[in-house]
Structures are given as C-alpha cells and as structure tokens.
Amino acid sequence: MTAASAPLRVAIAGASGRMGRMLVEAVLGAADCTLAGALDRPNGPMLGQDAGAALGRATGVAVTADLAAGLAQAQVLIDFTRPEGTLAHLQVCRAHGVAAVIGTTGFTPAQKAEIGEHARHIGIVMAPNMSVGVNVVMKLLDQAARALSQGYDIEIVEAHHRHKVDAPSGTALQMGEVVAQALGRDLSQCAVYGREGVTGERDPSTIGFATVRGGDIVGDHTVLFAGIGERIEITHRSSSRVTYAQGSLRAARFLAGRAPGLYDMNDVLGLR
C-alpha cells in the first residue's frame, strides 16, 4: 500500500464505554481507517486489554490511560467523553500534532474558548451531534424558523437514556441556537428550560426546552412550531449510535491533511 493510500490512523477516547466500543467497531469496519490508539480513564475497566476484546476481535491495540502513548501513532482522535477529559486530550493532541473530532457535549463558554485556542494549532471538528441526518435537520430548522417567524410558538423536546449526565442535550441546544439565530434572537435571553406552578401566559418570544431521561433511548429530538390551527414538527430519532460513529469517521476523513482550524459538520458535509 502506498503512502498516498495508507489508511487513516485513528485513536479512540473512552474506548471502554458504549460509544467508544461503537467507534472502535466502526474503525475496524472501515477499509480506509486503522485503529492506532485506544484511550480510557485511569480506572477504566478495559485498561491493558485489547481494544477489540468486547467485540471478540483482536486489534493489537491495548487500551491505555497514557495519553502520549495512546496518541503516538495517531493522525486523528475521536472523542466522546466528558469536557474535562476532552480538554486534557486536546492538550496532548496539540503537542503531538494530532487532529481531533469532538462529540463531547456540556462545555462551558470558557471551555469552548479553550478549544478554539487549540484549533489555532490543530484541525478540530466539533459538533454536539455527528449524525449526518441531524445536521441536515439543522438546515431544515433554519429554513422553517425563517418562514414561521410570526405567529408560531417554538418548543424543543429531547429524550435520551438514563445515563446521560447533561441536560438539555447538546443537540437540543444547537437546535435552539439555529432557530434563535434565524429569528434574530439571543438564545441565552429567550430560552426557557423548565416550567412549574403558575407560569402565566406563554411569552411568544421564548424558545422552550423539555427534557426526558429514561431507559436506553439513544436520542430523540423534536422541534415544534405551534401556530393557530396547525403545528409543524421536525423530528429526528436515533435508533443506534452507529449513525454517530459513521458521521465521526466522515469528520475524521475530512480532517486528513486539513489546515488547523475549528470546523463543524456543516463544513464536513458541505452544507455551509
């Protein structure tokens, strides 16, 4: 195999988790990618084991908590962990010239600024949802919000599994940002994240959020435009994390040879 056709060397963060295992499986199933590293926290259940053990596959790559060792052979890291872990990983990625695909959610504004600083030195694709379908929905929401800017109340309802630790989901918040921007509003000023008791009549300028957590729901998102006599619902439902994994690989391929910068899935999919 020539250097030009050599497979993309991908490392996976959180390799012991549900999403991590799905990402490992996706890399192993991609002819143009190879697993180059598998990272996990120091007390991770698979430390020292082959990254493909849970899949019944031998990869020759051991799960490690040593970030430098885990990234030494990688060209790109795919990270769906926690904000603090992702930021620690980016420090090492920057030092080693490794690009990064970030699907982690729950970052504070200061943490997002830190990611932006890293993106001056390495290529980063950051998106709260790597699903190709979800990112197409974002474009539909922009169009719908502009057309339905008068006389329609907007509510965003999301549901996820019982283990998700942040709410609303990063995808729901991104949907809110897309809608607010299309309407010329500031989401931080118009978002309503909960209602209880005597709330009074609904303020038509607000964008409401409702969160459901339970069972093994992978991820459901609905944006409701409720008018008088009709309502429009734009919904995306995920039945498998495979969509996130495949979208992440698409983002990783996009970063190959790309200049440093902070990109999103609009860039990856040509939807800009």
Backbone hydrogen bonds, N-H to C=O, Kabsch-Sander energy under -0.5 kcal/mol:
donor,donor_aa,acceptor,acceptor_aa,energy
5,S,2,T,-0.6
6,A,3,A,-0.8
8,L,32,D,-3.0
10,V,8,L,-0.8
10,V,34,T,-2.8
11,A,76,V,-2.6
12,I,37,G,-2.0
13,A,78,I,-2.6
15,A,39,L,-3.0
17,G,14,G,-1.9
21,R,17,G,-2.7
22,M,18,R,-1.7
23,L,19,M,-2.4
24,V,20,G,-2.5
25,E,21,R,-2.4
26,A,22,M,-2.1
27,V,23,L,-2.5
28,L,24,V,-2.5
29,G,25,E,-1.5
30,A,27,V,-1.3
31,A,29,G,-0.6
33,C,30,A,-1.5
34,T,8,L,-2.8
36,A,10,V,-3.3
36,A,34,T,-0.6
37,G,10,V,-1.0
38,A,62,A,-0.5
39,L,12,I,-3.3
40,D,64,T,-1.7
44,G,41,R,-2.3
47,L,44,G,-1.2
48,G,63,V,-2.9
49,Q,46,M,-2.4
51,A,61,V,-3.3
53,A,50,D,-2.2
55,L,52,G,-1.2
56,G,53,A,-1.4
57,R,52,G,-2.9
59,T,57,R,-0.6
62,A,60,G,-0.5
63,V,49,Q,-2.8
64,T,38,A,-2.5
67,L,65,A,-1.0
70,G,66,D,-2.7
71,L,67,L,-1.7
72,A,68,A,-0.7
72,A,69,A,-0.6
74,A,71,L,-1.1
75,Q,9,R,-2.9
76,V,9,R,-1.6
77,L,99,A,-2.4
78,I,11,A,-2.5
79,D,77,L,-0.5
79,D,101,V,-2.9
86,T,82,R,-2.9
87,L,83,P,-2.4
88,A,84,E,-1.8
89,H,85,G,-2.4
90,L,86,T,-2.4
91,Q,87,L,-1.5
92,V,88,A,-1.2
93,C,89,H,-2.7
94,R,90,L,-2.8
95,A,91,Q,-1.7
96,H,92,V,-1.8
97,G,93,C,-0.9
97,G,94,R,-0.6
98,V,93,C,-2.6
99,A,75,Q,-2.3
100,A,123,G,-2.2
101,V,77,L,-3.2
102,I,100,A,-0.5
102,I,125,V,-3.3
103,G,79,D,-2.8
103,G,101,V,-0.6
104,T,79,D,-0.9
112,K,108,T,-2.5
113,A,109,P,-2.0
114,E,110,A,-1.7
115,I,111,Q,-2.0
116,G,112,K,-2.2
117,E,113,A,-1.7
118,H,114,E,-1.9
119,A,115,I,-2.0
120,R,117,E,-1.3
121,H,118,H,-2.2
122,I,118,H,-1.5
124,I,261,G,-2.7
125,V,100,A,-2.4
126,M,124,I,-0.6
126,M,263,Y,-2.7
127,A,102,I,-2.1
135,N,131,S,-1.8
136,V,132,V,-1.7
137,V,133,G,-2.2
138,M,134,V,-1.8
139,K,135,N,-1.0
140,L,136,V,-1.7
141,L,137,V,-2.6
142,D,138,M,-1.8
143,Q,139,K,-1.7
144,A,140,L,-2.8
145,A,141,L,-2.9
146,R,142,D,-1.7
147,A,143,Q,-1.9
148,L,144,A,-2.3
149,S,146,R,-0.7
153,D,226,A,-2.9
154,I,206,T,-0.7
155,E,153,D,-0.5
155,E,224,L,-2.2
156,I,208,G,-2.8
157,V,222,T,-2.7
158,E,210,A,-2.4
159,A,220,D,-2.3
160,H,212,V,-2.1
161,H,217,I,-1.5
162,R,215,G,-2.1
164,K,161,H,-1.4
173,L,169,S,-2.3
174,Q,170,G,-2.2
175,M,171,T,-2.5
176,G,172,A,-2.3
177,E,173,L,-2.4
178,V,174,Q,-2.6
179,V,175,M,-2.4
180,A,176,G,-2.9
181,Q,177,E,-2.7
182,A,178,V,-2.0
183,L,179,V,-1.6
184,G,180,A,-0.6
184,G,181,Q,-1.0
185,R,180,A,-3.2
187,L,185,R,-0.6
189,Q,186,D,-1.8
190,C,186,D,-1.5
191,A,187,L,-2.1
192,V,207,I,-2.2
199,T,197,G,-1.1
206,T,203,D,-1.9
207,I,190,C,-2.1
208,G,154,I,-2.2
209,F,192,V,-2.3
210,A,156,I,-2.4
212,V,158,E,-2.2
214,G,160,H,-2.4
217,I,214,G,-1.4
219,G,238,S,-0.7
220,D,159,A,-2.3
221,H,236,H,-2.7
222,T,157,V,-2.5
223,V,234,I,-2.4
224,L,155,E,-3.4
224,L,222,T,-0.6
225,F,223,V,-0.5
225,F,232,I,-3.1
226,A,153,D,-3.2
226,A,224,L,-0.7
227,G,225,F,-0.7
227,G,230,E,-2.4
229,G,227,G,-0.7
232,I,225,F,-2.6
234,I,223,V,-2.3
235,T,233,E,-0.6
236,H,221,H,-2.7
238,S,219,G,-2.8
239,S,237,R,-0.5
243,T,240,S,-0.9
245,A,241,R,-2.1
246,Q,242,V,-2.9
247,G,243,T,-2.0
248,S,244,Y,-2.1
249,L,245,A,-2.1
250,R,246,Q,-1.9
251,A,247,G,-2.0
252,A,248,S,-2.5
253,R,249,L,-2.5
254,F,250,R,-1.8
255,L,251,A,-1.6
256,A,252,A,-0.8
256,A,253,R,-0.8
258,R,255,L,-2.6
261,G,122,I,-1.4
263,Y,124,I,-3.6
263,Y,261,G,-0.7
267,D,264,D,-0.7
268,V,264,D,-1.8
269,L,265,M,-2.6
270,G,266,N,-0.7
270,G,267,D,-0.6
271,L,266,N,-2.5
272,R,266,N,-0.9
